[in-house]
């Protein structure tokens, strides 16, 4: 502190003892140097920054005070700042990715406005994004003293062009016009049909604010009483506008939502919040109120400028609702992947055996395709189509692919936890609900593993045996060593490649939810069912059946198709970039193990067999945990559930595993008096 006082004294002695400051070519740099002297190295709540050294210095030396007051007032005089209120931190475009690109670019190379703009000064002086944090820690009384010492005037002093008050009013005019324009967009209005026959609160707010502005401009004191009924009614209308936006967000569950509409609503919401915190600066009753408003406006402008390129917050707000809707769609699908009783358990076993049959055939077809002499692109295309067609057939036949469940069921699990939190149940109860549901998910996944493995292995073996017997051609003979090597977790990157497959499993779940959400938002099902050409050409029943198929199956078809593309093209992309990339999936690993055994003429050593089995186990584990973990993170984030809950649910699951380990692999008998409390949340969703 002593060193800072000395530095501060030397600074003022150098520049403000006389008129030396006038000789500085770039006077903004002078203020920047002063702030550097005040800025703490680390922000410490227990030792906040104080302006007292500066205040005492100005009080004790009239020359310093007079020269510095002249300097700071001349520096700020006539500076425009309406854009800091109307634009800073508020999305400019409906294009989400354009905004991301612009903010990312500005993060590393900040935009520099004209020098007559206050934003230019703030960019130069408060250039650190956390500057507002130490500024807000300063005692408000110190700002009041400094305000008086430097002979600042309240913003209501003048209404001339480029005066502070005219800048604030102009910012309000810009924002109200933008808000009305966005709120009256067709796709935004479609989100809130409840308001179709009502007067728009946005138009009413714009009209009332315009009247208030005229009163302020024509009033001799240029401010309004905070208890004025017309002024208070502005906040009532503001709340109605916010209700409109909140209802639109809420209706996204019913109508779906697009990234562009989400961006429009977010922009409206941010502008409404900006107006809510800025409007009070127009009101006051005494001189002290006006002074306080001016000080708070100054701090608010610094805050807007510091946070205007906050990429993390923008991305978080811009994607949370969309991720919520996507995970809601996957949650609905995920319920079908959870077995509660033995009947569902054995049904899952049968469908996964069917999945294993298709996988076994795909393993053989991939080996055959690998023998074709094609380019890397041709190989990627052929492998992708092999996987995609196989996965789509598997899906349409109602079969189950192991590890496809985690990405779907994570949202269902989080929904159970979220419902428990909303109902205000005890932490123990909601975590028990999660643990019980997780055991059902794990059990379902376990039986799917078993079904896929026990069928993929013999099917692959049988097909190559029949071909070898009938055509005297051993399909995997030339590749058996490579197939076995890729299963070895020690000598290959099998576990890492299984993690890549887990990422693709997660992405396929996101794709399914995204397509379902998009189709709902665009009203695709109704468009198909009521399409005049389809009805006239093929009949009403066909159009309705097609609409039902698209509604129930299309998201799954596209999800599986793209999952196949990801799986089939990874290795070729790795070759292109010179990286050892590939995929490993437990079901395919089982089929490849069978091909490796047959191709070697059943001559695998015990060491090869053991390491292959260990590899298959680890591949399945990695498939599950990567896809499940990523899906859980997205589901947690989209529902605003704190990640502190993650630790609690893990403890709850481990406790449940310790007390009832068998239920994680085998379904218990359903008791007539089964605890309703632990299954209520899940059953509510299913009904």
URJO-V343071 format. One record per pair of residues at least 12 apart in sequence whose C-alpha atoms are under 8 Angstrom apart, sorted by the first residue. I is the first residue (numbers start at 1). J is the second residue. D is the distance in Angstrom with one decimal. If there is no record, write none. Layout:
i->I j->J d->D
i->I j->J d->D
This chain:
i->4 j->37 d->6.6
i->4 j->38 d->7.6
i->5 j->53 d->6.2
i->7 j->37 d->7.3
i->8 j->34 d->7.7
i->8 j->37 d->6.9
i->8 j->53 d->8.0
i->8 j->54 d->7.4
i->9 j->57 d->7.5
i->11 j->34 d->7.7
i->12 j->64 d->6.6
i->13 j->64 d->7.9
i->16 j->63 d->7.2
i->16 j->64 d->5.2
i->16 j->67 d->5.6
i->16 j->68 d->6.2
i->17 j->63 d->6.1
i->17 j->64 d->5.6
i->17 j->67 d->7.6
i->18 j->63 d->7.1
i->18 j->64 d->7.8
i->18 j->67 d->7.0
i->19 j->67 d->6.8
i->21 j->71 d->7.5
i->27 j->75 d->7.6
i->28 j->75 d->7.6
i->28 j->121 d->6.4
i->28 j->124 d->7.2
i->28 j->125 d->7.4
i->29 j->124 d->7.4
i->29 j->125 d->7.5
i->31 j->125 d->6.7
i->32 j->124 d->6.6
i->32 j->125 d->4.4
i->32 j->126 d->7.6
i->35 j->125 d->6.9
i->35 j->126 d->7.8
i->38 j->51 d->7.9
i->39 j->131 d->7.8
i->39 j->134 d->7.7
i->40 j->134 d->7.7
i->43 j->133 d->7.5
i->43 j->134 d->6.1
i->45 j->137 d->7.3
i->48 j->134 d->6.9
i->48 j->137 d->5.7
i->48 j->138 d->6.4
i->49 j->134 d->6.4
i->49 j->135 d->7.5
i->49 j->137 d->6.7
i->49 j->138 d->5.7
i->50 j->138 d->5.7
i->50 j->139 d->7.2
i->50 j->142 d->7.8
i->51 j->138 d->7.4
i->51 j->142 d->6.3
i->51 j->143 d->8.0
i->52 j->142 d->7.0
i->55 j->142 d->7.9
i->55 j->145 d->7.6
i->55 j->146 d->6.5
i->58 j->149 d->7.6
i->59 j->149 d->7.8
i->65 j->149 d->7.3
i->65 j->150 d->7.1
i->66 j->150 d->7.8
i->68 j->150 d->7.5
i->69 j->149 d->7.7
i->69 j->150 d->4.6
i->69 j->151 d->6.8
i->72 j->150 d->7.9
i->73 j->150 d->8.0
i->73 j->152 d->7.4
i->76 j->118 d->7.3
i->78 j->116 d->7.4
i->78 j->162 d->5.7
i->78 j->163 d->6.5
i->79 j->116 d->5.2
i->79 j->117 d->5.1
i->79 j->118 d->5.3
i->79 j->162 d->7.1
i->80 j->116 d->6.6
i->80 j->117 d->4.8
i->80 j->118 d->5.8
i->80 j->162 d->6.1
i->80 j->164 d->7.7
i->80 j->167 d->6.6
i->81 j->117 d->6.1
i->81 j->118 d->5.3
i->81 j->119 d->6.5
i->81 j->164 d->7.9
i->81 j->167 d->6.3
i->81 j->168 d->8.0
i->82 j->167 d->4.9
i->82 j->168 d->5.9
i->82 j->170 d->6.5
i->82 j->171 d->4.8
i->83 j->171 d->6.7
i->84 j->119 d->6.8
i->84 j->301 d->6.3
i->84 j->304 d->6.5
i->84 j->305 d->6.7
i->85 j->168 d->7.5
i->85 j->171 d->6.1
i->85 j->274 d->7.2
i->85 j->301 d->7.0
i->85 j->304 d->7.4
i->86 j->171 d->5.3
i->86 j->172 d->7.2
i->86 j->174 d->6.8
i->86 j->175 d->5.9
i->86 j->271 d->7.4
i->86 j->274 d->7.9
i->88 j->304 d->5.8
i->88 j->305 d->6.2
i->88 j->307 d->7.9
i->88 j->308 d->4.9
i->89 j->304 d->6.4
i->89 j->305 d->7.6
i->89 j->307 d->6.3
i->89 j->308 d->3.8
i->89 j->309 d->6.5
i->89 j->310 d->7.5
i->90 j->267 d->6.2
i->90 j->270 d->6.3
i->90 j->271 d->7.0
i->90 j->308 d->7.4
i->91 j->263 d->7.8
i->91 j->267 d->5.7
i->92 j->267 d->7.9
i->93 j->263 d->8.0
i->94 j->260 d->5.3
i->94 j->261 d->7.5
i->94 j->263 d->5.5
i->94 j->264 d->5.8
i->95 j->260 d->6.1
i->95 j->263 d->7.4
i->96 j->259 d->7.0
i->96 j->260 d->6.9
i->96 j->263 d->6.5
i->96 j->318 d->7.5
i->100 j->311 d->7.1
i->100 j->315 d->7.5
i->103 j->309 d->5.4
i->103 j->310 d->7.6
i->103 j->311 d->6.3
i->104 j->309 d->7.7
i->104 j->311 d->6.9
i->106 j->309 d->6.8
i->107 j->309 d->6.2
i->119 j->305 d->7.2
i->122 j->302 d->6.8
i->122 j->305 d->7.1
i->123 j->305 d->7.5
i->126 j->302 d->7.5
i->126 j->306 d->7.4
i->127 j->306 d->7.4
i->128 j->306 d->7.0
i->129 j->306 d->4.7
i->129 j->307 d->6.4
i->130 j->306 d->6.9
i->131 j->306 d->7.1
i->132 j->299 d->7.7
i->132 j->302 d->6.6
i->132 j->303 d->5.6
i->132 j->306 d->6.8
i->135 j->299 d->7.8
i->136 j->299 d->7.8
i->143 j->295 d->7.2
i->144 j->291 d->7.7
i->144 j->292 d->7.5
i->144 j->295 d->7.7
i->147 j->291 d->8.0
i->147 j->295 d->7.8
i->153 j->291 d->7.5
i->154 j->290 d->5.6
i->154 j->291 d->5.3
i->154 j->293 d->7.8
i->154 j->294 d->5.5
i->155 j->290 d->7.5
i->155 j->294 d->6.0
i->156 j->221 d->7.1
i->156 j->222 d->5.5
i->156 j->223 d->6.4
i->156 j->282 d->8.0
i->156 j->290 d->7.3
i->157 j->221 d->7.8
i->157 j->222 d->7.5
i->158 j->222 d->7.7
i->159 j->217 d->6.6
i->159 j->222 d->7.5
i->169 j->213 d->7.0
i->172 j->275 d->7.2
i->173 j->210 d->7.9
i->175 j->271 d->6.5
i->176 j->202 d->7.8
i->176 j->206 d->5.8
i->177 j->206 d->7.6
i->179 j->202 d->7.3
i->179 j->268 d->5.6
i->179 j->271 d->7.3
i->180 j->202 d->5.7
i->180 j->203 d->6.5
i->180 j->206 d->8.0
i->182 j->264 d->6.4
i->182 j->265 d->7.9
i->182 j->268 d->7.0
i->183 j->202 d->7.5
i->183 j->265 d->7.9
i->183 j->268 d->7.3
i->187 j->261 d->6.9
i->188 j->248 d->7.7
i->188 j->261 d->6.3
i->188 j->264 d->7.6
i->188 j->265 d->7.5
i->191 j->248 d->5.1
i->191 j->249 d->7.9
i->191 j->251 d->6.3
i->191 j->252 d->7.1
i->191 j->255 d->7.0
i->192 j->244 d->7.3
i->192 j->247 d->6.6
i->192 j->248 d->5.3
i->192 j->251 d->7.0
i->195 j->244 d->8.0
i->201 j->237 d->6.1
i->201 j->238 d->7.8
i->201 j->240 d->6.1
i->201 j->241 d->5.6
i->202 j->237 d->7.7
i->202 j->238 d->8.0
i->202 j->241 d->6.0
i->204 j->237 d->7.3
i->205 j->234 d->6.4
i->205 j->237 d->5.7
i->205 j->238 d->6.8
i->208 j->230 d->7.7
i->208 j->234 d->6.8
i->209 j->234 d->6.8
i->212 j->230 d->7.5
i->212 j->231 d->7.0
i->223 j->282 d->5.7
i->223 j->283 d->5.5
i->223 j->284 d->6.5
i->224 j->282 d->6.5
i->224 j->283 d->4.7
i->224 j->284 d->6.2
i->224 j->285 d->7.6
i->225 j->283 d->5.4
i->225 j->284 d->5.5
i->225 j->285 d->5.8
i->226 j->280 d->7.6
i->226 j->283 d->5.1
i->226 j->284 d->6.0
i->226 j->285 d->7.5
i->235 j->276 d->7.5
i->238 j->272 d->7.1
i->238 j->276 d->7.5
i->241 j->272 d->7.7
i->242 j->269 d->6.8
i->242 j->272 d->7.1
i->245 j->265 d->6.4
i->245 j->268 d->7.6
i->245 j->269 d->6.8
i->248 j->265 d->7.9
i->249 j->265 d->7.9
i->249 j->321 d->7.7
i->252 j->325 d->7.3
i->253 j->325 d->6.5
i->255 j->520 d->5.8
i->255 j->521 d->5.1
i->255 j->523 d->7.9
i->256 j->325 d->6.9
i->256 j->517 d->5.0
i->256 j->518 d->6.5
i->256 j->519 d->7.9
i->256 j->520 d->5.3
i->256 j->521 d->4.2
i->257 j->322 d->7.0
i->257 j->325 d->7.7
i->257 j->517 d->6.7
i->257 j->518 d->6.7
i->257 j->520 d->8.0
i->257 j->521 d->5.3
i->258 j->322 d->7.4
i->258 j->517 d->8.0
i->258 j->518 d->6.4
i->258 j->521 d->6.8
i->259 j->318 d->8.0
i->259 j->319 d->7.9
i->259 j->322 d->6.9
i->262 j->318 d->7.0
i->262 j->321 d->7.6
i->262 j->322 d->7.4
i->263 j->318 d->6.4
i->266 j->317 d->7.6
i->266 j->318 d->7.1
i->278 j->297 d->7.5
i->280 j->293 d->7.7
i->281 j->293 d->5.0
i->281 j->294 d->7.1
i->281 j->297 d->6.9
i->320 j->637 d->7.0
i->320 j->638 d->4.8
i->320 j->639 d->7.8
i->321 j->638 d->6.5
i->323 j->634 d->7.1
i->323 j->635 d->7.6
i->323 j->638 d->5.6
i->324 j->635 d->7.1
i->324 j->638 d->4.8
i->324 j->639 d->6.5
i->325 j->513 d->7.4
i->325 j->514 d->7.9
i->325 j->517 d->6.5
i->326 j->510 d->6.5
i->326 j->512 d->7.8
i->326 j->513 d->4.2
i->326 j->514 d->5.1
i->326 j->516 d->7.6
i->326 j->517 d->6.2
i->327 j->411 d->5.7
i->327 j->510 d->7.3
i->327 j->513 d->6.1
i->327 j->634 d->8.0
i->327 j->635 d->6.4
i->327 j->638 d->8.0
i->328 j->411 d->6.8
i->328 j->513 d->7.3
i->329 j->512 d->7.7
i->329 j->513 d->4.8
i->329 j->514 d->7.9
i->329 j->516 d->6.6
i->329 j->517 d->7.0
i->330 j->407 d->7.8
i->330 j->408 d->5.0
i->330 j->409 d->7.4
i->330 j->411 d->6.7
i->330 j->412 d->7.9
i->330 j->509 d->6.5
i->330 j->510 d->7.5
i->330 j->512 d->6.9
i->330 j->513 d->5.2
i->331 j->408 d->5.9
i->331 j->409 d->6.1
i->331 j->410 d->7.3
i->331 j->411 d->4.8
i->331 j->412 d->4.6
i->331 j->415 d->7.8
i->332 j->412 d->7.3
i->333 j->408 d->6.4
i->333 j->409 d->7.9
i->334 j->405 d->6.7
i->334 j->408 d->4.4
i->334 j->409 d->4.3
i->334 j->410 d->7.7
i->334 j->411 d->7.5
i->334 j->412 d->6.3
i->335 j->409 d->6.7
i->335 j->412 d->6.6
i->335 j->686 d->7.2
i->337 j->405 d->5.9
i->337 j->408 d->7.8
i->337 j->409 d->7.0
i->337 j->441 d->7.5
i->337 j->444 d->7.0
i->338 j->409 d->7.4
i->338 j->440 d->6.1
i->338 j->441 d->5.4
i->338 j->444 d->5.9
i->339 j->440 d->6.0
i->339 j->441 d->7.2
i->339 j->443 d->7.7
i->339 j->444 d->5.8
i->340 j->440 d->6.1
i->340 j->667 d->7.1
i->341 j->667 d->5.7
i->341 j->668 d->7.0
i->341 j->669 d->7.1
i->341 j->670 d->6.6
i->342 j->667 d->5.6
i->342 j->668 d->7.5
i->342 j->669 d->7.4
i->345 j->444 d->6.7
i->345 j->447 d->7.3
i->345 j->667 d->7.0
i->348 j->400 d->7.4
i->348 j->444 d->7.0
i->348 j->447 d->7.0
i->348 j->448 d->6.5
i->349 j->447 d->5.7
i->349 j->448 d->5.9
i->349 j->450 d->7.5
i->349 j->451 d->5.3
i->350 j->451 d->7.0
i->351 j->398 d->6.8
i->351 j->399 d->4.4
i->351 j->400 d->5.2
i->351 j->451 d->7.8
i->352 j->399 d->5.8
i->352 j->400 d->4.5
i->352 j->401 d->6.1
i->352 j->402 d->7.1
i->352 j->447 d->7.8
i->352 j->448 d->5.1
i->352 j->449 d->7.6
i->352 j->450 d->7.9
i->352 j->451 d->4.7
i->352 j->452 d->5.3
i->353 j->399 d->7.7
i->353 j->400 d->7.8
i->353 j->448 d->7.8
i->353 j->451 d->4.3
i->353 j->452 d->5.2
i->353 j->453 d->8.0
i->353 j->454 d->7.2
i->353 j->455 d->5.5
i->353 j->456 d->8.0
i->354 j->394 d->7.8
i->354 j->399 d->5.4
i->354 j->400 d->7.1
i->354 j->451 d->7.9
i->354 j->452 d->7.6
i->354 j->455 d->7.6
i->355 j->394 d->6.0
i->355 j->399 d->4.9
i->355 j->400 d->5.1
i->355 j->401 d->5.5
i->355 j->451 d->7.8
i->355 j->452 d->6.0
i->356 j->401 d->7.4
i->356 j->451 d->6.5
i->356 j->452 d->3.9
i->356 j->453 d->6.4
i->356 j->454 d->7.3
i->356 j->455 d->4.7
i->356 j->456 d->4.3
i->356 j->457 d->8.0
i->356 j->587 d->6.8
i->357 j->452 d->7.5
i->357 j->455 d->5.5
i->357 j->456 d->5.4
i->357 j->459 d->6.1
i->358 j->390 d->6.7
i->358 j->394 d->6.5
i->358 j->456 d->7.5
i->359 j->390 d->7.4
i->359 j->452 d->7.8
i->359 j->456 d->5.8
i->359 j->587 d->6.8
i->359 j->588 d->6.3
i->359 j->591 d->7.3
i->360 j->455 d->7.3
i->360 j->456 d->4.2
i->360 j->457 d->6.6
i->360 j->458 d->7.8
i->360 j->459 d->5.2
i->360 j->460 d->4.6
i->360 j->588 d->7.2
i->360 j->591 d->5.4
i->361 j->456 d->7.9
i->361 j->459 d->6.9
i->361 j->460 d->6.2
i->361 j->463 d->7.6
i->362 j->386 d->6.7
i->362 j->387 d->7.0
i->362 j->390 d->6.6
i->363 j->460 d->6.8
i->363 j->588 d->6.3
i->363 j->591 d->6.0
i->363 j->592 d->6.4
i->364 j->460 d->6.2
i->364 j->463 d->7.6
i->364 j->464 d->7.3
i->364 j->475 d->7.9
i->364 j->595 d->7.8
i->365 j->386 d->7.4
i->366 j->383 d->6.5
i->366 j->386 d->6.8
i->367 j->475 d->7.4
i->367 j->476 d->6.8
i->368 j->475 d->7.0
i->369 j->382 d->7.1
i->369 j->383 d->7.4
i->376 j->572 d->5.8
i->377 j->572 d->7.1
i->379 j->572 d->7.4
i->380 j->568 d->5.7
i->380 j->569 d->4.5
i->380 j->570 d->7.8
i->380 j->571 d->7.7
i->380 j->572 d->5.8
i->381 j->565 d->7.9
i->381 j->568 d->7.3
i->381 j->569 d->7.0
i->382 j->568 d->7.7
i->383 j->565 d->7.9
i->383 j->568 d->4.6
i->383 j->569 d->7.0
i->384 j->564 d->5.4
i->384 j->565 d->4.4
i->384 j->566 d->7.2
i->384 j->567 d->6.6
i->384 j->568 d->3.9
i->384 j->569 d->6.0
i->385 j->564 d->7.0
i->385 j->565 d->6.9
i->385 j->568 d->7.5
i->386 j->564 d->7.6
i->386 j->568 d->7.8
i->387 j->561 d->7.8
i->387 j->563 d->8.0
i->387 j->564 d->4.4
i->387 j->565 d->7.1
i->387 j->567 d->7.1
i->387 j->568 d->6.5
i->388 j->560 d->6.3
i->388 j->561 d->4.4
i->388 j->562 d->6.9
i->388 j->563 d->6.9
i->388 j->564 d->4.0
i->388 j->565 d->6.2
i->389 j->561 d->6.9
i->389 j->564 d->7.7
i->391 j->560 d->5.5
i->391 j->561 d->6.8
i->391 j->564 d->6.8
i->392 j->557 d->5.6
i->392 j->560 d->5.7
i->392 j->561 d->6.2
i->395 j->556 d->7.4
i->395 j->557 d->7.1
i->395 j->560 d->7.6
i->396 j->553 d->7.8
i->396 j->557 d->7.7
i->400 j->448 d->7.0
i->401 j->448 d->7.0
i->401 j->452 d->7.0
i->401 j->587 d->7.8
i->402 j->445 d->6.5
i->402 j->448 d->5.0
i->402 j->449 d->5.3
i->402 j->452 d->6.6
i->402 j->586 d->7.7
i->402 j->587 d->7.0
i->403 j->445 d->6.8
i->403 j->448 d->8.0
i->403 j->449 d->7.8
i->403 j->502 d->8.0
i->403 j->505 d->7.4
i->403 j->620 d->7.5
i->403 j->623 d->6.2
i->403 j->624 d->5.4
i->403 j->627 d->7.8
i->404 j->505 d->6.2
i->405 j->445 d->6.9
i->406 j->441 d->7.8
i->406 j->445 d->7.9
i->406 j->506 d->7.9
i->406 j->624 d->6.4
i->406 j->627 d->6.1
i->406 j->628 d->4.6
i->406 j->631 d->7.6
i->407 j->505 d->6.6
i->407 j->506 d->5.1
i->407 j->508 d->7.9
i->407 j->509 d->5.4
i->407 j->510 d->7.9
i->407 j->627 d->5.6
i->407 j->628 d->5.4
i->407 j->630 d->7.8
i->407 j->631 d->5.3
i->408 j->509 d->5.9
i->408 j->631 d->7.9
i->409 j->441 d->7.1
i->410 j->628 d->6.3
i->410 j->631 d->5.8
i->410 j->632 d->5.3
i->410 j->635 d->7.0
i->411 j->631 d->7.2
i->411 j->632 d->6.9
i->411 j->635 d->5.5
i->412 j->682 d->7.9
i->413 j->434 d->6.2
i->413 j->437 d->6.6
i->413 j->438 d->6.9
i->414 j->434 d->7.7
i->414 j->632 d->7.4
i->414 j->635 d->6.4
i->414 j->636 d->6.7
i->416 j->430 d->7.7
i->416 j->433 d->7.0
i->416 j->434 d->6.5
i->416 j->681 d->5.4
i->416 j->682 d->6.1
i->417 j->430 d->5.8
i->417 j->431 d->7.0
i->417 j->433 d->7.2
i->417 j->434 d->6.0
i->418 j->639 d->7.5
i->418 j->641 d->7.4
i->419 j->681 d->6.5
i->420 j->681 d->7.3
i->429 j->677 d->7.9
i->429 j->678 d->7.3
i->430 j->678 d->7.9
i->431 j->648 d->7.3
i->431 j->649 d->5.6
i->431 j->652 d->6.0
i->432 j->652 d->6.4
i->432 j->653 d->7.8
i->432 j->656 d->8.0
i->432 j->678 d->6.7
i->433 j->677 d->7.8
i->433 j->678 d->4.7
i->433 j->679 d->6.6
i->433 j->681 d->7.9
i->434 j->649 d->7.0
i->434 j->653 d->7.7
i->435 j->649 d->7.0
i->435 j->652 d->5.9
i->435 j->653 d->4.6
i->435 j->656 d->6.5
i->436 j->653 d->7.8
i->436 j->656 d->7.6
i->436 j->678 d->7.3
i->437 j->679 d->8.0
i->438 j->653 d->7.3
i->439 j->653 d->7.8
i->439 j->663 d->6.6
i->439 j->664 d->4.9
i->440 j->663 d->7.8
i->440 j->664 d->6.8
i->440 j->667 d->7.9
i->442 j->664 d->6.0
i->442 j->665 d->7.3
i->443 j->663 d->7.2
i->443 j->664 d->4.8
i->443 j->665 d->4.6
i->443 j->666 d->6.5
i->443 j->667 d->7.5
i->444 j->665 d->7.9
i->446 j->665 d->6.3
i->447 j->665 d->7.4
i->449 j->586 d->7.6
i->449 j->587 d->7.3
i->449 j->620 d->7.8
i->452 j->587 d->5.5
i->453 j->586 d->7.6
i->453 j->587 d->5.6
i->453 j->590 d->5.6
i->453 j->591 d->7.6
i->456 j->587 d->6.5
i->456 j->588 d->7.3
i->456 j->590 d->6.3
i->456 j->591 d->5.0
i->457 j->590 d->5.4
i->457 j->591 d->4.5
i->457 j->592 d->7.7
i->457 j->593 d->7.2
i->457 j->594 d->5.3
i->458 j->591 d->7.8
i->458 j->594 d->7.2
i->459 j->591 d->7.7
i->460 j->591 d->5.6
i->460 j->592 d->7.7
i->460 j->594 d->6.3
i->460 j->595 d->6.4
i->461 j->591 d->7.7
i->461 j->594 d->5.5
i->461 j->595 d->6.1
i->461 j->598 d->6.8
i->464 j->476 d->7.8
i->464 j->595 d->7.5
i->464 j->598 d->7.8
i->465 j->598 d->7.9
i->474 j->599 d->6.7
i->475 j->599 d->7.2
i->476 j->595 d->5.9
i->476 j->596 d->6.8
i->476 j->598 d->7.3
i->476 j->599 d->4.7
i->477 j->596 d->8.0
i->477 j->598 d->7.6
i->477 j->599 d->4.0
i->477 j->600 d->6.3
i->478 j->599 d->7.2
i->479 j->596 d->7.6
i->479 j->599 d->7.3
i->480 j->595 d->6.7
i->480 j->596 d->4.2
i->480 j->597 d->7.2
i->480 j->598 d->7.9
i->480 j->599 d->5.1
i->480 j->600 d->5.9
i->481 j->596 d->6.7
i->481 j->600 d->7.5
i->483 j->592 d->6.1
i->483 j->593 d->7.0
i->483 j->595 d->7.7
i->483 j->596 d->5.7
i->484 j->592 d->7.6
i->484 j->593 d->6.4
i->484 j->596 d->5.7
i->484 j->608 d->7.4
i->484 j->612 d->6.7
i->487 j->589 d->7.0
i->487 j->593 d->7.8
i->487 j->611 d->7.5
i->487 j->612 d->5.1
i->487 j->615 d->5.2
i->487 j->616 d->6.6
i->488 j->608 d->7.9
i->488 j->611 d->5.5
i->488 j->612 d->5.4
i->488 j->614 d->7.7
i->488 j->615 d->5.4
i->489 j->611 d->7.2
i->489 j->612 d->7.9
i->489 j->614 d->7.5
i->489 j->615 d->5.1
i->489 j->618 d->7.8
i->494 j->583 d->7.9
i->494 j->584 d->6.4
i->494 j->615 d->7.1
i->494 j->619 d->6.9
i->495 j->584 d->7.7
i->495 j->615 d->7.5
i->495 j->618 d->6.5
i->495 j->619 d->5.6
i->495 j->622 d->6.7
i->497 j->581 d->6.8
i->497 j->582 d->5.4
i->497 j->583 d->4.6
i->497 j->584 d->5.4
i->498 j->583 d->5.7
i->498 j->584 d->4.4
i->498 j->585 d->6.1
i->498 j->619 d->5.2
i->498 j->620 d->7.5
i->498 j->622 d->5.8
i->498 j->623 d->5.6
i->499 j->583 d->7.9
i->499 j->584 d->8.0
i->499 j->619 d->8.0
i->499 j->622 d->5.6
i->499 j->623 d->5.9
i->499 j->626 d->6.0
i->500 j->582 d->7.5
i->500 j->583 d->6.0
i->500 j->584 d->7.8
i->501 j->567 d->7.0
i->501 j->583 d->5.2
i->501 j->584 d->6.1
i->501 j->585 d->6.5
i->501 j->623 d->6.3
i->502 j->622 d->6.9
i->502 j->623 d->4.4
i->502 j->624 d->6.7
i->502 j->625 d->7.5
i->502 j->626 d->5.0
i->502 j->627 d->4.5
i->503 j->626 d->6.4
i->503 j->627 d->5.6
i->503 j->630 d->7.6
i->504 j->563 d->6.3
i->504 j->566 d->6.6
i->504 j->567 d->7.4
i->504 j->627 d->7.6
i->505 j->563 d->6.9
i->505 j->623 d->7.9
i->505 j->627 d->5.7
i->506 j->626 d->7.9
i->506 j->627 d->4.6
i->506 j->628 d->7.2
i->506 j->630 d->6.6
i->506 j->631 d->6.2
i->507 j->563 d->7.8
i->508 j->559 d->5.0
i->508 j->560 d->6.8
i->508 j->562 d->6.8
i->508 j->563 d->5.5
i->509 j->559 d->6.8
i->511 j->555 d->7.6
i->511 j->558 d->7.7
i->511 j->559 d->5.6
i->512 j->555 d->4.8
i->512 j->556 d->5.7
i->512 j->558 d->7.0
i->512 j->559 d->5.0
i->513 j->555 d->7.2
i->515 j->555 d->5.5
i->516 j->551 d->7.6
i->516 j->554 d->8.0
i->516 j->555 d->5.5
i->524 j->547 d->8.0
i->525 j->547 d->5.0
i->525 j->548 d->7.1
i->525 j->550 d->6.9
i->525 j->551 d->6.1
i->526 j->547 d->7.1
i->528 j->543 d->6.3
i->528 j->544 d->7.4
i->528 j->546 d->7.2
i->528 j->547 d->5.4
i->529 j->543 d->4.8
i->529 j->544 d->4.6
i->529 j->545 d->7.8
i->529 j->546 d->7.2
i->529 j->547 d->5.2
i->530 j->543 d->7.1
i->530 j->544 d->7.7
i->531 j->543 d->7.3
i->567 j->583 d->6.3
i->570 j->582 d->5.5
i->570 j->583 d->7.0
i->571 j->583 d->7.5
i->584 j->619 d->6.6
i->585 j->619 d->6.3
i->585 j->620 d->6.6
i->585 j->623 d->6.8
i->586 j->616 d->5.7
i->586 j->617 d->7.4
i->586 j->619 d->5.6
i->586 j->620 d->4.7
i->586 j->623 d->7.6
i->589 j->616 d->6.1
i->590 j->616 d->6.8
i->593 j->612 d->7.2
